[in-house]
Amino acid sequence: MNQEPQFEEDVEMNGLKIREFKPPDYGPFSVIHDSLYPAHPFFLERKKHEDSCFERTRYKMKRIVAENESGEVIAVGEFNHLFFEYHPRKFSLNIEVDQEWQRKGIGGMVYEHLLSDLQTMGAEVVWSEVLSGSASGENFVKKRGFVKRRTVLESTLDLASADLGGLTPLETRLREEGIVLTNLAAEIHEDKDAGRKLFDLENSADKDVPKIVEDLPMSYHDYAILILNSPLYVWEGSFVAKHGDQYVGSSSVLRTARNDV
């Protein structure tokens, strides 16, 4: 039987307390995260927006924290549906433990608590991301039966030194074929159907993207909440390629916690 994520009461174990995440916990959550992932700092606006989407869409999320005897948050754990790889019984799981409190069994305690809730909900699969080169992270998931299914590569471009001149002839050729590039901010302002056309394009293009699981397409209702009303997208820096009135390609720019990225 499937149930909604619930948290009935605080749980105390070995002097530590496991409880539901609360708004004041964003502060210590960011401190723990930034110490573990300095290249990808905590972005409060993004986290709050995505958290609000779980309340208004089909996607579910549960987040808990572990406190020490002094009431300090020393670990955060959560599971949730992935927005772009949705399956009702398949979830992503993430656990972050303060570096000073690692290797003390705290991550395992948080994991067991989340796993129990996932089993109560009838979950079939759970996956987790591990930072490349993190021996402790890899050992943690392998010890619990996780197997590697996908490697994600990250690329960066130094815009100050990038030579983009070679793209000009390509844009000219595409224009001769009837394909033009236009700014998404202008499209959304001028065309009431821009959001729907962008949704249709992304759903179509998403079909050949490698996935961990066979997922269900995102609904337009959820897409409008998650994407079209997101405070993260820089629409002036995002574009669509048009053939007549049809969208045939798109690019997106999102803000991050770093002003230069």
C-alpha positions in Angstrom: 0.0 0.0 0.0 1.4 3.4 -0.9 1.3 6.3 1.5 2.2 10.0 1.4 5.5 10.9 3.1 4.8 11.5 6.8 6.6 12.3 10.0 4.8 11.5 13.1 7.3 12.3 15.8 10.9 13.1 16.6 13.2 10.0 17.1 16.1 10.0 19.5 18.9 7.5 19.0 22.3 7.5 20.8 22.0 11.0 22.0 21.0 12.3 18.5 17.6 13.4 17.4 16.0 12.8 14.0 13.2 15.2 13.1 11.5 16.8 10.2 13.2 19.6 8.3 11.9 23.1 9.2 12.4 26.5 7.5 15.0 27.7 10.0 17.1 24.7 9.0 18.0 26.2 5.6 20.8 28.1 7.3 22.7 25.0 8.7 21.8 23.0 5.6 23.7 25.6 3.5 26.7 25.5 5.8 26.9 21.7 5.6 26.4 21.7 1.9 29.0 24.4 1.1 31.6 22.6 3.2 31.1 19.4 1.1 30.5 21.0 -2.3 32.3 24.4 -2.5 32.3 24.4 -6.3 28.5 24.2 -6.2 27.4 26.4 -3.3 23.9 26.2 -1.8 21.4 28.4 -3.7 18.6 29.3 -1.3 16.3 30.7 -3.9 16.5 27.6 -6.1 16.0 25.3 -3.1 13.0 27.1 -1.9 11.4 27.3 -5.4 11.9 23.5 -5.9 10.6 22.8 -2.4 7.5 24.8 -3.2 7.0 22.7 -6.4 6.7 19.5 -4.4 3.7 21.0 -2.6 1.8 21.9 -5.8 2.6 19.1 -8.2 2.5 15.3 -8.4 6.1 15.1 -7.1 6.8 14.1 -3.5 9.7 14.9 -1.2 10.6 14.3 2.4 13.6 15.9 4.2 14.8 15.2 7.7 17.7 16.5 9.9 19.8 15.0 12.6 20.6 17.1 15.7 23.3 16.6 18.3 22.8 16.9 22.0 23.3 20.7 21.7 20.5 21.0 19.2 22.8 21.7 16.3 21.9 20.3 12.9 24.7 18.0 11.8 23.1 16.1 8.9 20.4 16.5 6.4 18.8 13.7 4.4 16.0 13.6 1.9 14.3 11.6 -0.8 12.2 12.9 -3.7 10.9 12.3 -7.1 13.1 13.7 -9.9 11.3 16.4 -11.9 12.6 15.1 -15.3 12.7 11.4 -14.5 9.4 10.8 -12.8 8.1 7.4 -11.7 5.6 7.2 -8.8 7.7 4.5 -7.0 11.2 5.6 -7.9 13.1 8.2 -5.9 16.4 10.1 -5.6 18.1 10.1 -2.2 20.6 12.5 -0.8 22.4 12.6 2.6 24.8 15.3 3.7 26.7 15.1 7.0 28.8 17.8 8.6 32.5 16.9 8.1 33.2 16.9 11.8 30.5 14.3 12.4 31.3 11.9 9.6 32.3 8.3 10.2 30.2 8.1 13.3 27.3 6.3 11.9 25.1 9.4 11.5 24.7 9.1 7.8 23.7 5.4 8.2 21.2 6.3 10.8 19.6 9.0 8.6 19.7 6.5 5.7 17.9 3.8 7.6 15.2 6.2 8.6 14.6 7.4 5.1 14.7 3.8 3.8 12.0 2.8 6.2 9.7 5.6 5.0 10.4 4.7 1.3 9.5 1.1 2.0 6.3 2.2 3.7 5.4 4.2 0.6 5.9 1.2 -1.7 9.1 2.5 -3.4 10.7 0.2 -5.9 14.0 1.9 -6.7 16.1 4.6 -5.1 19.2 6.2 -6.6 21.8 8.6 -5.3 24.5 10.8 -6.8 28.1 10.6 -5.5 30.7 13.2 -6.2 33.6 11.9 -8.4 36.6 11.1 -6.3 34.7 10.8 -3.0 35.9 7.5 -1.6 33.7 7.8 1.5 30.6 8.5 -0.6 31.3 5.6 -2.9 31.9 3.3 0.0 28.7 4.5 1.7 26.4 3.6 -1.2 28.3 0.4 -2.2 28.0 -0.9 1.3 24.2 -0.5 1.1 23.9 -2.3 -2.2 23.9 0.5 -4.7 25.4 -0.2 -8.2 26.7 2.4 -10.7 24.2 3.1 -13.5 25.3 6.5 -14.9 28.3 8.9 -15.0 27.5 12.6 -15.3 30.2 14.8 -16.8 30.3 18.6 -16.2 31.8 21.0 -18.7 32.6 24.7 -18.2 33.2 27.5 -20.7 35.4 30.5 -20.0 33.4 33.2 -21.8 36.2 35.8 -21.4 38.5 33.7 -23.7 36.0 31.7 -25.8 36.1 32.3 -29.5 32.5 32.2 -30.8 33.2 33.7 -34.2 33.0 30.4 -35.9 29.3 30.2 -35.1 28.3 33.2 -37.4 28.5 31.2 -40.7 26.3 28.5 -39.1 23.6 31.0 -38.1 23.7 32.4 -41.6 23.2 29.0 -43.1 20.3 28.2 -40.8 18.6 31.5 -41.6 18.8 30.6 -45.3 17.0 27.3 -44.5 14.2 29.3 -42.8 15.4 28.7 -39.2 15.9 31.8 -37.0 17.0 32.3 -33.5 14.9 34.5 -31.2 15.1 35.5 -27.6 12.8 33.6 -25.2 12.0 36.7 -23.2 10.5 38.4 -26.3 8.7 35.2 -27.3 7.0 34.8 -24.0 6.0 38.5 -24.0 4.6 38.4 -27.6 3.2 34.9 -28.0 0.6 33.6 -25.5 1.4 30.1 -26.8 5.2 30.3 -26.2 5.1 28.3 -23.0 3.1 25.5 -24.5 5.3 25.4 -27.6 8.4 25.2 -25.4 6.9 22.5 -23.4 6.0 20.5 -26.5 9.5 20.9 -27.8 11.2 19.8 -24.6 8.9 16.8 -24.2 9.7 15.7 -27.8 13.5 16.2 -27.4 13.5 14.5 -24.1 12.6 11.1 -25.7 16.1 10.3 -26.7 17.8 11.4 -23.5 19.4 8.5 -21.7 17.5 7.7 -18.5 18.0 5.6 -15.4 14.4 4.4 -15.5 11.5 4.5 -18.0 9.8 7.7 -16.9 6.4 9.4 -17.4 6.3 12.7 -19.3 5.9 15.9 -17.3 2.5 17.5 -17.5 2.1 21.0 -18.7 0.6 21.9 -15.3 3.8 20.9 -13.6 6.0 22.3 -16.3 4.4 25.8 -15.9 5.0 25.7 -12.1 8.5 24.3 -12.2 9.9 26.0 -15.3 7.8 28.8 -16.7 7.3 30.4 -13.3 10.8 29.7 -12.0 12.7 32.7 -10.6 16.0 31.0 -11.8 15.7 31.2 -15.5 17.3 34.1 -17.3 14.9 34.3 -20.2 16.9 37.2 -21.9 19.8 34.8 -22.2 17.7 31.8 -23.4 16.8 31.2 -27.0 14.6 29.2 -29.3 15.2 28.2 -32.9 12.0 28.7 -35.0 11.0 27.3 -38.3 7.9 29.4 -39.1 5.9 29.3 -35.9 7.3 26.0 -34.8 10.0 25.7 -32.1 12.7 23.2 -33.3 15.4 23.9 -30.8 16.1 25.7 -27.5 18.8 26.7 -25.0 18.4 27.8 -21.4 20.4 29.9 -19.0 19.8 29.6 -15.2 21.1 31.7 -12.4 23.3 30.0 -9.7 24.6 31.0 -6.3 27.8 32.2 -8.0 27.4 35.5 -9.9 30.0 34.6 -12.5 28.5 31.2 -13.4 
